[in-house]
């Protein structure tokens, strides 16, 4: 697919790659996989919508539990018919000749289709050896999804979920029973501290804080972007102050200060990958939930990158949740898979 763009910013890729109990991702032809820190995985095939244009998505999700079934969701174009016909290399399996498609509330010209377990099994049986999946609405193609890389992507899922060599594997099947698949790890426990009052906050950085911003872009304050300020606990304030910008990312420096904005010191956060930073792109702070969220955009459309959330526990900020899209394929964050979770 000539329109395909896999040039994701290095930052977002770093966030995704880790070892045990961390997110893991991979790209395979026109497919990508994201597995989270408890081995739940999503394999995604990308393509083009029909006459309406835009991005089509096939997402195969599977939880890590030994008996968890795979689930397939499709996003396609659609304006008339209430069902789709799915064909792999022109051949439509009998169970996929009339698959119900539901208009999306956010975009009535697109359809969200969830296959039944039986339909999922039927599609999986032919998908990995095919070249193209075509979804037809009436007589019109609603989407064309490339299957290049699908077999490798599903083998990646089998490997990361420790299913390879078992009867429950998607592709890498073997003689061992599904019960041989180990139970997934438990997500870490992360609890927010109680919210505190936000009255009488400073309105601008103190001289002590401004002194730590001298190497920021010369014209950055001309943008008029207000700092993010929140009280974490009595006597301790969070600050996110704009320091620089790119084509589609605004970079904030993070600090902790006393109530007057003095005694400023950098706030260092740890991404789910283990990467540490005292700067974040595109942030917002919710004082009621005690959460800090950022969006590392891979490009201006906002169709790739990572959205990460940290929570103030009363002692420090801990990573709480992350979604990730490692390929710039026109899929917006509402449909990105989870790459890190907590409880």
N, C-alpha and C positions, 0 to 999 in steps of 0.2 A: 504494500500500500504506500504510494508515493507521499501521501500526506502525513504519514506516521512521523512523530517526533518523540524520540526517547531521550532528549537532551535535558534530563532533570538536573536541577542544581545539585552540586555535590553535597550540600548541607543535608538535604532530605534523604539522600542515599545513605549517608553516614548514620542518620537516625534509625534506619531500618535494619542495619546489619549488626548482629550480635551473636553471642553464644547461647548456652543453656539458659532457659527462662528469659530470653530476650526475643525481640521480633527478628524475623528472618524473611528476606525477599529475594526474588530472582526474576529475570526476564528471559524469555524463550521465544524467539521469532516474534510473532504478533500477539504473544500471550505474556502475562505476568502473574506472579504469585506473591501473596503477602500472608505470612503466618505470624500469629501473635505470641506472647510470652507464655501462653498455656497450650500452645500447639493447635489452636483453631486456625484454619487456613481458608483462603479464598483464592481461587484461580480465575483469571479474567481473560477473556478473548475479546478483541476489539475489532470494529469494522465500521462501515459507513451506512447511515440510514438511507432510505429510499429518496423519493423526490423532494422531501422536506430538507434534506441535507443534515449535517451534524454527525454525532457519534452514536454508534450502537455498541451495546455491551452484553456479553454473556458472562455471568458470574456464577461459578460453581463454589458453593460454600460447604465446609464440613467441619463440625466440631471434633475435638480430639478424643472424646470418649470411645472406647472400643466398639460399641454398637451404634455409633452415630451414623445416620445415613447421609449421603451427599444430597445437596439441594441446588437446583439450577433456577436462576432468575434471568430474564431477558428484558432489555430496554430496546424498543424498536419505534419506528414511525408508525402512524396509523391515523386514518380519518374516517373510515367507513365501517368495515367488517368488524365483528366482535370476536373473530377467531383468526388464527394464523396457521399456515401449513409450513412445517419445517422440513427442509430437504437438504441432505448432505450429498454434494456432487450430483445434484439433480434427482436423487432418489429419496422419496418421502416414506419413512417407516409408517406402518398402518396406524400405530398409536399416536402419531404426530401429525396426522392429516387435518385435524381441527382442534387446535389448542386455544382455549379462551384467552383473550387479551383484554386488559382493563385500562381505560384511559387514565393517565396520571393527573392528579389534581393540580399539580404545579405546572403542567404543560399538556393541555388536552390533545395536542397533535402527536403525543408520544404514548406508547403503550407499555405497561408493566405486566409481564407474564411470569407466573410461577408454575413450573412443571410439577406434576404429581410424582410420587416415588416411582410409579411404573413408567411414566414418560421419561423421567430422568434416567432410569436404567436403559431404556430403549435408545435414547440419544447417545449415552455413553458407549453403547455397544458399537456404534458406527462413527462416532466423532473422532476418535484418535487416529483412525486410518484415512480420514477424509482430508480434502483440501479446502473446501468452502462450505459453510452453513448458510443457506438462503432461507429467509423467513418471508413468506408471501401472504399478503392481505388481499383477498379476492384474486385479482389477476395482476396485482402490482407488488413488486418487491418492497417489503417494509424494512429490510436490513440485509446486508451481506457481511458475514463475519468470517474472517480468515481463521483457518484451523492450523496454520503453520505454527509449530511450537506447542500445540495442545498436548501431544503425548509426553513431551519432556516436562511440561508444566505439571501435569497430573502425576508423573513419576516423582517430581520434586515434592508434591504434597504427600505422596505415599512415604517418601523417605523421612520428611520432617515429622510426620505423625507416627513414625515407627510401624507402619503397616506393611512395608515391603516384605514379600514372602508369606503373607497371610491371605486368607480367603476374602478379607474385607478390603483389600487394596483396590484402588481405582484401575490401575494398569499393571503394576508390578506384583501380580498375584502369585501365590505359592501355596504349599500344602498345609501350612500352619493355620490353626483356627483363629477366628477373630478375637477370641479370649486371650490370645498371646500378645495382643497389643497392650502395652502398659498404660495404666491410668495417667491422665495428664497431671502436671504439677498444679498446685493451687496458686491463684493470683495473690500478690501481697496485700496485706491489710493496710489501707491508708484512710485515716479519719480526719476530717476537718476540725479545726478548733472552733469554739463558739464565736459567732460574730460579735463584733464590738461596735460601739457608736462611732459615727463618722463626722460628727460636728466639729467645727473650729479647726479644720485642716489648713495648713499653709496653702497659699495660692501659687507660689512661685518658688523655684529653688533658692536656697539660702546661699550666701557667699561661699560657704564651705563646700556646698555641693557644686556650685558653678565652677569652682576651682578645679574640679575633677572632669570638667567638660571642655577644657581649653583646646583639646586636639580634635574636637568635633568639626563637622563641615562649617565653613565660615558663614554660610547663608542659611543654616538649618533653622535658626530661630525666626527667620523671616517667613517661614511657612505658617507660623501661628498655631502649631499643634500643641495643645495643652498637655502637660505631663499627666501620667496616671499616678494618682496619690491615694493611698488607703492606709488606715490604721489597722495594724495586725493585732496588736495588744496594746494596752495603755503604756505609753512611753516608747513605742516602736512603730515607725512609719515605713511603708513600702513606697518607692519612687521608681517610675519608669519614665525616663527623659529622652526625647528624640535626640539622636546624635548624628545620624547620617541617613542617606536614602539611596536607593537604586532606581532602576526603571519602574519597578512595581513592588518594591519592598521598602518599608520605613523601619529603620533599625533604632531600637531603644537601648539605652544603658540602664542597668538595674542597680538600685542602691537601697540600703537600710539606713535610717537616720533616727535621731531622737524626735520628740514632739515638735521642736523648733526647726527641724531640718538640719541640725548640726550633727557632729560626730559621724559624718557620712562615710560609709564603707561599701564597696561593691558587694552586690548580692550574687553569689555563684549558684547556678542551678545545674542539676544533672538531668540530661535527657534519658529516656528509657534505655538507650544504647550504652550509657555510661559516659558519653561525651559531656563535658562540663562547659559552661559559658556564663558570662555576666552581661551578654547582649542578646536580645531577642528581636525578631521581626514581627511587626504587625500585632501588637498585644492589646489585651483588655483584661481588666481586673474586676471581679465580682465580689464586693465586700460581704454580701450576705452569705454566699457559699464559700468564701475565703479561697477562691480559685483564680489562678492566673492562666490565661490561654494565649497561645500565639499561633500564627499561620505562616509557615515557611513556604512561600509560593515558589514553584518551579518555573513559572512564567506568568505573564500578566493576566491571562485568561483565568487563572486560578484553578486549572484542571489537573494539577499535579503538585506534589509536595507533601507536607505533613501538617496536621493540626494537633498540637500537644497541649495538655492541660496539667497544671500542677496544683496542689492544694497545700495551704498553710496548716500545719499540724499543731501549731503552738510552739514548736521548737525550730522548724525548718520547713522549706517547701519540698514536697515529695511528688514525683511523677505519679499521676493518677490515671491518665487515659491518653491514647493517641490513635489517630486514623492516618492512613498513608496511601498515596497513589504514586507508585514509582515510574509511571509512564504518562507522558503528556498526550492524551488521546481524546480530549474533549469531555471527560467524565467529571462532573462537578462533585464537591465534597459530600453531598447527601448520599452518594452511593460508594464512598470509599470504604474499604475494609478496615476493621480494627487491627492495629498492630501492637497495642499494649493496653492492658486492662488491670484494674485493681478491685478490691472489694472493701 
